Amino acid sequence: MTNVSEEGEIFECEICGNVVEVKEVGGGELVCCGESMLLKGE
């Protein structure tokens, strides 16, 4: 599980390929297709 921690982070779904860039940090975890999204670059 990777929580959103800073503006500009990019997350990707391993299942469908959706990519999300964080514009405003609210905390929590990003989920897509029922699975946690992965922080790109890790």
mmCIF entry with sequence, helices, sheets and N, C-alpha, C, O atoms, coordinates in Angstrom:
data_MODEL
# 
_entry.id   MODEL 
# 
_entity.id                         1 
_entity.type                       polymer 
_entity.pdbx_number_of_molecules   1 
# 
_entity_poly.entity_id                      1 
_entity_poly.type                           'polypeptide(L)' 
_entity_poly.nstd_linkage                   no 
_entity_poly.nstd_monomer                   no 
_entity_poly.pdbx_seq_one_letter_code       MTNVSEEGEIFECEICGNVVEVKEVGGGELVCCGESMLLKGE 
_entity_poly.pdbx_seq_one_letter_code_can   MTNVSEEGEIFECEICGNVVEVKEVGGGELVCCGESMLLKGE 
_entity_poly.pdbx_strand_id                 A 
# 
loop_
_entity_poly_seq.entity_id 
_entity_poly_seq.num 
_entity_poly_seq.mon_id 
_entity_poly_seq.hetero 
1 1  MET n 
1 2  THR n 
1 3  ASN n 
1 4  VAL n 
1 5  SER n 
1 6  GLU n 
1 7  GLU n 
1 8  GLY n 
1 9  GLU n 
1 10 ILE n 
1 11 PHE n 
1 12 GLU n 
1 13 CYS n 
1 14 GLU n 
1 15 ILE n 
1 16 CYS n 
1 17 GLY n 
1 18 ASN n 
1 19 VAL n 
1 20 VAL n 
1 21 GLU n 
1 22 VAL n 
1 23 LYS n 
1 24 GLU n 
1 25 VAL n 
1 26 GLY n 
1 27 GLY n 
1 28 GLY n 
1 29 GLU n 
1 30 LEU n 
1 31 VAL n 
1 32 CYS n 
1 33 CYS n 
1 34 GLY n 
1 35 GLU n 
1 36 SER n 
1 37 MET n 
1 38 LEU n 
1 39 LEU n 
1 40 LYS n 
1 41 GLY n 
1 42 GLU n 
# 
_struct_asym.id          A 
_struct_asym.entity_id   1 
# 
loop_
_struct_sheet.id 
_struct_sheet.type 
_struct_sheet.number_strands 
_struct_sheet.details 
AA1 ? 3 ? 
AA2 ? 2 ? 
# 
loop_
_struct_sheet_order.sheet_id 
_struct_sheet_order.range_id_1 
_struct_sheet_order.range_id_2 
_struct_sheet_order.offset 
_struct_sheet_order.sense 
AA1 1 2 ? anti-parallel 
AA1 2 3 ? anti-parallel 
AA2 1 2 ? anti-parallel 
# 
loop_
_struct_sheet_range.sheet_id 
_struct_sheet_range.id 
_struct_sheet_range.beg_label_comp_id 
_struct_sheet_range.beg_label_asym_id 
_struct_sheet_range.beg_label_seq_id 
_struct_sheet_range.pdbx_beg_PDB_ins_code 
_struct_sheet_range.end_label_comp_id 
_struct_sheet_range.end_label_asym_id 
_struct_sheet_range.end_label_seq_id 
_struct_sheet_range.pdbx_end_PDB_ins_code 
_struct_sheet_range.beg_auth_comp_id 
_struct_sheet_range.beg_auth_asym_id 
_struct_sheet_range.beg_auth_seq_id 
_struct_sheet_range.end_auth_comp_id 
_struct_sheet_range.end_auth_asym_id 
_struct_sheet_range.end_auth_seq_id 
AA1 1 VAL A 19 ? GLU A 21 ? VAL A 19 GLU A 21 
AA1 2 ILE A 10 ? GLU A 12 ? ILE A 10 GLU A 12 
AA1 3 LEU A 38 ? LEU A 39 ? LEU A 38 LEU A 39 
AA2 1 VAL A 31 ? CYS A 32 ? VAL A 31 CYS A 32 
AA2 2 GLU A 35 ? SER A 36 ? GLU A 35 SER A 36 
# 
loop_
_atom_site.group_PDB 
_atom_site.id 
_atom_site.type_symbol 
_atom_site.label_atom_id 
_atom_site.label_alt_id 
_atom_site.label_comp_id 
_atom_site.label_asym_id 
_atom_site.label_entity_id 
_atom_site.label_seq_id 
_atom_site.pdbx_PDB_ins_code 
_atom_site.Cartn_x 
_atom_site.Cartn_y 
_atom_site.Cartn_z 
_atom_site.occupancy 
_atom_site.B_iso_or_equiv 
_atom_site.pdbx_formal_charge 
_atom_site.auth_seq_id 
_atom_site.auth_comp_id 
_atom_site.auth_asym_id 
_atom_site.auth_atom_id 
_atom_site.pdbx_PDB_model_num 
ATOM 1   N N  . MET A 1 1  ? 0.835  -1.183 0.000   1.00 0.00 ? 1  MET A N  1 
ATOM 2   C CA . MET A 1 1  ? 0.000  0.000  0.000   1.00 0.00 ? 1  MET A CA 1 
ATOM 3   C C  . MET A 1 1  ? 0.882  1.250  0.000   1.00 0.00 ? 1  MET A C  1 
ATOM 4   O O  . MET A 1 1  ? 1.782  1.388  0.829   1.00 0.00 ? 1  MET A O  1 
ATOM 5   N N  . THR A 1 2  ? 0.611  2.154  -0.939  1.00 0.00 ? 2  THR A N  1 
ATOM 6   C CA . THR A 1 2  ? 1.349  3.408  -1.013  1.00 0.00 ? 2  THR A CA 1 
ATOM 7   C C  . THR A 1 2  ? 0.371  4.564  -0.901  1.00 0.00 ? 2  THR A C  1 
ATOM 8   O O  . THR A 1 2  ? -0.491 4.735  -1.763  1.00 0.00 ? 2  THR A O  1 
ATOM 9   N N  . ASN A 1 3  ? 0.496  5.349  0.143   1.00 0.00 ? 3  ASN A N  1 
ATOM 10  C CA . ASN A 1 3  ? -0.375 6.501  0.325   1.00 0.00 ? 3  ASN A CA 1 
ATOM 11  C C  . ASN A 1 3  ? 0.142  7.690  -0.465  1.00 0.00 ? 3  ASN A C  1 
ATOM 12  O O  . ASN A 1 3  ? 1.346  7.827  -0.679  1.00 0.00 ? 3  ASN A O  1 
ATOM 13  N N  . VAL A 1 4  ? -0.768 8.543  -0.896  1.00 0.00 ? 4  VAL A N  1 
ATOM 14  C CA . VAL A 1 4  ? -0.414 9.785  -1.565  1.00 0.00 ? 4  VAL A CA 1 
ATOM 15  C C  . VAL A 1 4  ? 0.275  10.681 -0.551  1.00 0.00 ? 4  VAL A C  1 
ATOM 16  O O  . VAL A 1 4  ? -0.248 10.903 0.541   1.00 0.00 ? 4  VAL A O  1 
ATOM 17  N N  . SER A 1 5  ? 1.452  11.200 -0.904  1.00 0.00 ? 5  SER A N  1 
ATOM 18  C CA . SER A 1 5  ? 2.177  12.016 0.072   1.00 0.00 ? 5  SER A CA 1 
ATOM 19  C C  . SER A 1 5  ? 2.611  13.376 -0.458  1.00 0.00 ? 5  SER A C  1 
ATOM 20  O O  . SER A 1 5  ? 2.890  14.277 0.333   1.00 0.00 ? 5  SER A O  1 
ATOM 21  N N  . GLU A 1 6  ? 2.676  13.548 -1.786  1.00 0.00 ? 6  GLU A N  1 
ATOM 22  C CA . GLU A 1 6  ? 3.073  14.869 -2.283  1.00 0.00 ? 6  GLU A CA 1 
ATOM 23  C C  . GLU A 1 6  ? 2.509  15.144 -3.671  1.00 0.00 ? 6  GLU A C  1 
ATOM 24  O O  . GLU A 1 6  ? 2.254  14.233 -4.459  1.00 0.00 ? 6  GLU A O  1 
ATOM 25  N N  . GLU A 1 7  ? 2.325  16.428 -3.940  1.00 0.00 ? 7  GLU A N  1 
ATOM 26  C CA . GLU A 1 7  ? 1.828  16.893 -5.220  1.00 0.00 ? 7  GLU A CA 1 
ATOM 27  C C  . GLU A 1 7  ? 2.801  16.474 -6.328  1.00 0.00 ? 7  GLU A C  1 
ATOM 28  O O  . GLU A 1 7  ? 4.017  16.519 -6.141  1.00 0.00 ? 7  GLU A O  1 
ATOM 29  N N  . GLY A 1 8  ? 2.267  16.074 -7.466  1.00 0.00 ? 8  GLY A N  1 
ATOM 30  C CA . GLY A 1 8  ? 3.102  15.717 -8.608  1.00 0.00 ? 8  GLY A CA 1 
ATOM 31  C C  . GLY A 1 8  ? 3.424  14.242 -8.709  1.00 0.00 ? 8  GLY A C  1 
ATOM 32  O O  . GLY A 1 8  ? 3.956  13.799 -9.727  1.00 0.00 ? 8  GLY A O  1 
ATOM 33  N N  . GLU A 1 9  ? 3.115  13.467 -7.677  1.00 0.00 ? 9  GLU A N  1 
ATOM 34  C CA . GLU A 1 9  ? 3.354  12.021 -7.754  1.00 0.00 ? 9  GLU A CA 1 
ATOM 35  C C  . GLU A 1 9  ? 2.511  11.425 -8.876  1.00 0.00 ? 9  GLU A C  1 
ATOM 36  O O  . GLU A 1 9  ? 1.411  11.902 -9.153  1.00 0.00 ? 9  GLU A O  1 
ATOM 37  N N  . ILE A 1 10 ? 3.027  10.392 -9.512  1.00 0.00 ? 10 ILE A N  1 
ATOM 38  C CA . ILE A 1 10 ? 2.313  9.726  -10.598 1.00 0.00 ? 10 ILE A CA 1 
ATOM 39  C C  . ILE A 1 10 ? 2.113  8.268  -10.225 1.00 0.00 ? 10 ILE A C  1 
ATOM 40  O O  . ILE A 1 10 ? 3.061  7.559  -9.887  1.00 0.00 ? 10 ILE A O  1 
ATOM 41  N N  . PHE A 1 11 ? 0.857  7.832  -10.294 1.00 0.00 ? 11 PHE A N  1 
ATOM 42  C CA . PHE A 1 11 ? 0.476  6.468  -9.969  1.00 0.00 ? 11 PHE A CA 1 
ATOM 43  C C  . PHE A 1 11 ? -0.055 5.781  -11.217 1.00 0.00 ? 11 PHE A C  1 
ATOM 44  O O  . PHE A 1 11 ? -0.683 6.415  -12.064 1.00 0.00 ? 11 PHE A O  1 
ATOM 45  N N  . GLU A 1 12 ? 0.202  4.470  -11.328 1.00 0.00 ? 12 GLU A N  1 
ATOM 46  C CA . GLU A 1 12 ? -0.260 3.695  -12.480 1.00 0.00 ? 12 GLU A CA 1 
ATOM 47  C C  . GLU A 1 12 ? -0.942 2.415  -12.010 1.00 0.00 ? 12 GLU A C  1 
ATOM 48  O O  . GLU A 1 12 ? -0.518 1.788  -11.039 1.00 0.00 ? 12 GLU A O  1 
ATOM 49  N N  . CYS A 1 13 ? -2.017 2.035  -12.723 1.00 0.00 ? 13 CYS A N  1 
ATOM 50  C CA . CYS A 1 13 ? -2.720 0.781  -12.457 1.00 0.00 ? 13 CYS A CA 1 
ATOM 51  C C  . CYS A 1 13 ? -2.046 -0.319 -13.269 1.00 0.00 ? 13 CYS A C  1 
ATOM 52  O O  . CYS A 1 13 ? -1.898 -0.202 -14.486 1.00 0.00 ? 13 CYS A O  1 
ATOM 53  N N  . GLU A 1 14 ? -1.638 -1.392 -12.586 1.00 0.00 ? 14 GLU A N  1 
ATOM 54  C CA . GLU A 1 14 ? -0.983 -2.510 -13.273 1.00 0.00 ? 14 GLU A CA 1 
ATOM 55  C C  . GLU A 1 14 ? -1.959 -3.304 -14.137 1.00 0.00 ? 14 GLU A C  1 
ATOM 56  O O  . GLU A 1 14 ? -1.536 -4.026 -15.040 1.00 0.00 ? 14 GLU A O  1 
ATOM 57  N N  . ILE A 1 15 ? -3.259 -3.181 -13.870 1.00 0.00 ? 15 ILE A N  1 
ATOM 58  C CA . ILE A 1 15 ? -4.243 -3.979 -14.583 1.00 0.00 ? 15 ILE A CA 1 
ATOM 59  C C  . ILE A 1 15 ? -4.670 -3.315 -15.897 1.00 0.00 ? 15 ILE A C  1 
ATOM 60  O O  . ILE A 1 15 ? -4.574 -3.930 -16.959 1.00 0.00 ? 15 ILE A O  1 
ATOM 61  N N  . CYS A 1 16 ? -5.143 -2.059 -15.831 1.00 0.00 ? 16 CYS A N  1 
ATOM 62  C CA . CYS A 1 16 ? -5.683 -1.419 -17.038 1.00 0.00 ? 16 CYS A CA 1 
ATOM 63  C C  . CYS A 1 16 ? -4.763 -0.359 -17.630 1.00 0.00 ? 16 CYS A C  1 
ATOM 64  O O  . CYS A 1 16 ? -4.967 0.071  -18.765 1.00 0.00 ? 16 CYS A O  1 
ATOM 65  N N  . GLY A 1 17 ? -3.751 0.070  -16.873 1.00 0.00 ? 17 GLY A N  1 
ATOM 66  C CA . GLY A 1 17 ? -2.807 1.064  -17.393 1.00 0.00 ? 17 GLY A CA 1 
ATOM 67  C C  . GLY A 1 17 ? -3.185 2.510  -17.130 1.00 0.00 ? 17 GLY A C  1 
ATOM 68  O O  . GLY A 1 17 ? -2.475 3.411  -17.578 1.00 0.00 ? 17 GLY A O  1 
ATOM 69  N N  . ASN A 1 18 ? -4.290 2.769  -16.410 1.00 0.00 ? 18 ASN A N  1 
ATOM 70  C CA . ASN A 1 18 ? -4.628 4.155  -16.060 1.00 0.00 ? 18 ASN A CA 1 
ATOM 71  C C  . ASN A 1 18 ? -3.460 4.796  -15.338 1.00 0.00 ? 18 ASN A C  1 
ATOM 72  O O  . ASN A 1 18 ? -2.792 4.154  -14.528 1.00 0.00 ? 18 ASN A O  1 
ATOM 73  N N  . VAL A 1 19 ? -3.211 6.081  -15.638 1.00 0.00 ? 19 VAL A N  1 
ATOM 74  C CA . VAL A 1 19 ? -2.142 6.836  -14.989 1.00 0.00 ? 19 VAL A CA 1 
ATOM 75  C C  . VAL A 1 19 ? -2.772 8.079  -14.368 1.00 0.00 ? 19 VAL A C  1 
ATOM 76  O O  . VAL A 1 19 ? -3.559 8.771  -15.013 1.00 0.00 ? 19 VAL A O  1 
ATOM 77  N N  . VAL A 1 20 ? -2.418 8.361  -13.102 1.00 0.00 ? 20 VAL A N  1 
ATOM 78  C CA . VAL A 1 20 ? -2.979 9.476  -12.353 1.00 0.00 ? 20 VAL A CA 1 
ATOM 79  C C  . VAL A 1 20 ? -1.846 10.326 -11.795 1.00 0.00 ? 20 VAL A C  1 
ATOM 80  O O  . VAL A 1 20 ? -0.901 9.802  -11.206 1.00 0.00 ? 20 VAL A O  1 
ATOM 81  N N  . GLU A 1 21 ? -1.946 11.658 -11.984 1.00 0.00 ? 21 GLU A N  1 
ATOM 82  C CA . GLU A 1 21 ? -0.984 12.578 -11.375 1.00 0.00 ? 21 GLU A CA 1 
ATOM 83  C C  . GLU A 1 21 ? -1.691 13.313 -10.253 1.00 0.00 ? 21 GLU A C  1 
ATOM 84  O O  . GLU A 1 21 ? -2.803 13.807 -10.438 1.00 0.00 ? 21 GLU A O  1 
ATOM 85  N N  . VAL A 1 22 ? -1.056 13.390 -9.087  1.00 0.00 ? 22 VAL A N  1 
ATOM 86  C CA . VAL A 1 22 ? -1.645 14.038 -7.924  1.00 0.00 ? 22 VAL A CA 1 
ATOM 87  C C  . VAL A 1 22 ? -1.549 15.558 -8.091  1.00 0.00 ? 22 VAL A C  1 
ATOM 88  O O  . VAL A 1 22 ? -0.466 16.110 -8.288  1.00 0.00 ? 22 VAL A O  1 
ATOM 89  N N  . LYS A 1 23 ? -2.701 16.217 -8.010  1.00 0.00 ? 23 LYS A N  1 
ATOM 90  C CA . LYS A 1 23 ? -2.758 17.682 -8.108  1.00 0.00 ? 23 LYS A CA 1 
ATOM 91  C C  . LYS A 1 23 ? -2.899 18.328 -6.743  1.00 0.00 ? 23 LYS A C  1 
ATOM 92  O O  . LYS A 1 23 ? -2.417 19.440 -6.528  1.00 0.00 ? 23 LYS A O  1 
ATOM 93  N N  . GLU A 1 24 ? -3.558 17.638 -5.815  1.00 0.00 ? 24 GLU A N  1 
ATOM 94  C CA . GLU A 1 24 ? -3.723 18.132 -4.453  1.00 0.00 ? 24 GLU A CA 1 
ATOM 95  C C  . GLU A 1 24 ? -3.707 16.942 -3.504  1.00 0.00 ? 24 GLU A C  1 
ATOM 96  O O  . GLU A 1 24 ? -4.448 15.978 -3.696  1.00 0.00 ? 24 GLU A O  1 
ATOM 97  N N  . VAL A 1 25 ? -2.865 17.013 -2.484  1.00 0.00 ? 25 VAL A N  1 
ATOM 98  C CA . VAL A 1 25 ? -2.704 15.900 -1.545  1.00 0.00 ? 25 VAL A CA 1 
ATOM 99  C C  . VAL A 1 25 ? -3.838 15.919 -0.526  1.00 0.00 ? 25 VAL A C  1 
ATOM 100 O O  . VAL A 1 25 ? -4.104 16.933 0.120   1.00 0.00 ? 25 VAL A O  1 
ATOM 101 N N  . GLY A 1 26 ? -4.497 14.773 -0.403  1.00 0.00 ? 26 GLY A N  1 
ATOM 102 C CA . GLY A 1 26 ? -5.536 14.617 0.593   1.00 0.00 ? 26 GLY A CA 1 
ATOM 103 C C  . GLY A 1 26 ? -5.263 13.408 1.464   1.00 0.00 ? 26 GLY A C  1 
ATOM 104 O O  . GLY A 1 26 ? -6.041 13.087 2.363   1.00 0.00 ? 26 GLY A O  1 
ATOM 105 N N  . GLY A 1 27 ? -4.148 12.736 1.192   1.00 0.00 ? 27 GLY A N  1 
ATOM 106 C CA . GLY A 1 27 ? -3.820 11.526 1.927   1.00 0.00 ? 27 GLY A CA 1 
ATOM 107 C C  . GLY A 1 27 ? -4.555 10.341 1.331   1.00 0.00 ? 27 GLY A C  1 
ATOM 108 O O  . GLY A 1 27 ? -5.180 10.458 0.277   1.00 0.00 ? 27 GLY A O  1 
ATOM 109 N N  . GLY A 1 28 ? -4.483 9.226  1.986   1.00 0.00 ? 28 GLY A N  1 
ATOM 110 C CA . GLY A 1 28 ? -5.173 8.037  1.515   1.00 0.00 ? 28 GLY A CA 1 
ATOM 111 C C  . GLY A 1 28 ? -4.420 7.301  0.437   1.00 0.00 ? 28 GLY A C  1 
ATOM 112 O O  . GLY A 1 28 ? -3.270 7.612  0.128   1.00 0.00 ? 28 GLY A O  1 
ATOM 113 N N  . GLU A 1 29 ? -5.094 6.314  -0.131  1.00 0.00 ? 29 GLU A N  1 
ATOM 114 C CA . GLU A 1 29 ? -4.504 5.412  -1.119  1.00 0.00 ? 29 GLU A CA 1 
ATOM 115 C C  . GLU A 1 29 ? -5.331 5.460  -2.399  1.00 0.00 ? 29 GLU A C  1 
ATOM 116 O O  . GLU A 1 29 ? -6.559 5.519  -2.338  1.00 0.00 ? 29 GLU A O  1 
ATOM 117 N N  . LEU A 1 30 ? -4.674 5.436  -3.554  1.00 0.00 ? 30 LEU A N  1 
ATOM 118 C CA . LEU A 1 30 ? -5.381 5.397  -4.830  1.00 0.00 ? 30 LEU A CA 1 
ATOM 119 C C  . LEU A 1 30 ? -5.615 3.946  -5.223  1.00 0.00 ? 30 LEU A C  1 
ATOM 120 O O  . LEU A 1 30 ? -4.705 3.120  -5.159  1.00 0.00 ? 30 LEU A O  1 
ATOM 121 N N  . VAL A 1 31 ? -6.863 3.641  -5.638  1.00 0.00 ? 31 VAL A N  1 
ATOM 122 C CA . VAL A 1 31 ? -7.247 2.285  -6.007  1.00 0.00 ? 31 VAL A CA 1 
ATOM 123 C C  . VAL A 1 31 ? -7.903 2.307  -7.374  1.00 0.00 ? 31 VAL A C  1 
ATOM 124 O O  . VAL A 1 31 ? -8.717 3.186  -7.655  1.00 0.00 ? 31 VAL A O  1 
ATOM 125 N N  . CYS A 1 32 ? -7.555 1.344  -8.235  1.00 0.00 ? 32 CYS A N  1 
ATOM 126 C CA . CYS A 1 32 ? -8.147 1.205  -9.563  1.00 0.00 ? 32 CYS A CA 1 
ATOM 127 C C  . CYS A 1 32 ? -8.294 -0.290 -9.838  1.00 0.00 ? 32 CYS A C  1 
ATOM 128 O O  . CYS A 1 32 ? -7.422 -1.074 -9.464  1.00 0.00 ? 32 CYS A O  1 
ATOM 129 N N  . CYS A 1 33 ? -9.369 -0.687 -10.476 1.00 0.00 ? 33 CYS A N  1 
ATOM 130 C CA . CYS A 1 33 ? -9.623 -2.097 -10.793 1.00 0.00 ? 33 CYS A CA 1 
ATOM 131 C C  . CYS A 1 33 ? -9.565 -2.985 -9.540  1.00 0.00 ? 33 CYS A C  1 
ATOM 132 O O  . CYS A 1 33 ? -9.222 -4.164 -9.620  1.00 0.00 ? 33 CYS A O  1 
ATOM 133 N N  . GLY A 1 34 ? -9.904 -2.402 -8.390  1.00 0.00 ? 34 GLY A N  1 
ATOM 134 C CA . GLY A 1 34 ? -9.927 -3.152 -7.143  1.00 0.00 ? 34 GLY A CA 1 
ATOM 135 C C  . GLY A 1 34 ? -8.570 -3.387 -6.515  1.00 0.00 ? 34 GLY A C  1 
ATOM 136 O O  . GLY A 1 34 ? -8.476 -4.098 -5.514  1.00 0.00 ? 34 GLY A O  1 
ATOM 137 N N  . GLU A 1 35 ? -7.511 -2.810 -7.074  1.00 0.00 ? 35 GLU A N  1 
ATOM 138 C CA . GLU A 1 35 ? -6.147 -2.989 -6.560  1.00 0.00 ? 35 GLU A CA 1 
ATOM 139 C C  . GLU A 1 35 ? -5.491 -1.634 -6.313  1.00 0.00 ? 35 GLU A C  1 
ATOM 140 O O  . GLU A 1 35 ? -5.848 -0.639 -6.944  1.00 0.00 ? 35 GLU A O  1 
ATOM 141 N N  . SER A 1 36 ? -4.530 -1.604 -5.393  1.00 0.00 ? 36 SER A N  1 
ATOM 142 C CA . SER A 1 36 ? -3.775 -0.376 -5.136  1.00 0.00 ? 36 SER A CA 1 
ATOM 143 C C  . SER A 1 36 ? -2.986 0.016  -6.369  1.00 0.00 ? 36 SER A C  1 
ATOM 144 O O  . SER A 1 36 ? -2.381 -0.826 -7.032  1.00 0.00 ? 36 SER A O  1 
ATOM 145 N N  . MET A 1 37 ? -3.000 1.324  -6.671  1.00 0.00 ? 37 MET A N  1 
ATOM 146 C CA . MET A 1 37 ? -2.194 1.812  -7.783  1.00 0.00 ? 37 MET A CA 1 
ATOM 147 C C  . MET A 1 37 ? -0.740 1.924  -7.320  1.00 0.00 ? 37 MET A C  1 
ATOM 148 O O  . MET A 1 37 ? -0.475 2.164  -6.142  1.00 0.00 ? 37 MET A O  1 
ATOM 149 N N  . LEU A 1 38 ? 0.187  1.752  -8.241  1.00 0.00 ? 38 LEU A N  1 
ATOM 150 C CA . LEU A 1 38 ? 1.610  1.796  -7.922  1.00 0.00 ? 38 LEU A CA 1 
ATOM 151 C C  . LEU A 1 38 ? 2.210  3.163  -8.209  1.00 0.00 ? 38 LEU A C  1 
ATOM 152 O O  . LEU A 1 38 ? 1.922  3.778  -9.236  1.00 0.00 ? 38 LEU A O  1 
ATOM 153 N N  . LEU A 1 39 ? 3.047  3.630  -7.289  1.00 0.00 ? 39 LEU A N  1 
ATOM 154 C CA . LEU A 1 39 ? 3.769  4.883  -7.492  1.00 0.00 ? 39 LEU A CA 1 
ATOM 155 C C  . LEU A 1 39 ? 4.851  4.626  -8.515  1.00 0.00 ? 39 LEU A C  1 
ATOM 156 O O  . LEU A 1 39 ? 5.725  3.786  -8.302  1.00 0.00 ? 39 LEU A O  1 
ATOM 157 N N  . LYS A 1 40 ? 4.800  5.356  -9.645  1.00 0.00 ? 40 LYS A N  1 
ATOM 158 C CA . LYS A 1 40 ? 5.807  5.165  -10.693 1.00 0.00 ? 40 LYS A CA 1 
ATOM 159 C C  . LYS A 1 40 ? 7.153  5.688  -10.215 1.00 0.00 ? 40 LYS A C  1 
ATOM 160 O O  . LYS A 1 40 ? 7.224  6.685  -9.497  1.00 0.00 ? 40 LYS A O  1 
ATOM 161 N N  . GLY A 1 41 ? 8.218  5.008  -10.618 1.00 0.00 ? 41 GLY A N  1 
ATOM 162 C CA . GLY A 1 41 ? 9.555  5.403  -10.226 1.00 0.00 ? 41 GLY A CA 1 
ATOM 163 C C  . GLY A 1 41 ? 10.050 4.675  -8.996  1.00 0.00 ? 41 GLY A C  1 
ATOM 164 O O  . GLY A 1 41 ? 11.167 4.908  -8.534  1.00 0.00 ? 41 GLY A O  1 
ATOM 165 N N  . GLU A 1 42 ? 9.208  3.784  -8.460  1.00 0.00 ? 42 GLU A N  1 
ATOM 166 C CA . GLU A 1 42 ? 9.640  2.979  -7.302  1.00 0.00 ? 42 GLU A CA 1 
ATOM 167 C C  . GLU A 1 42 ? 9.861  1.557  -7.710  1.00 0.00 ? 42 GLU A C  1 
ATOM 168 O O  . GLU A 1 42 ? 10.227 0.726  -6.879  1.00 0.00 ? 42 GLU A O  1 
# 
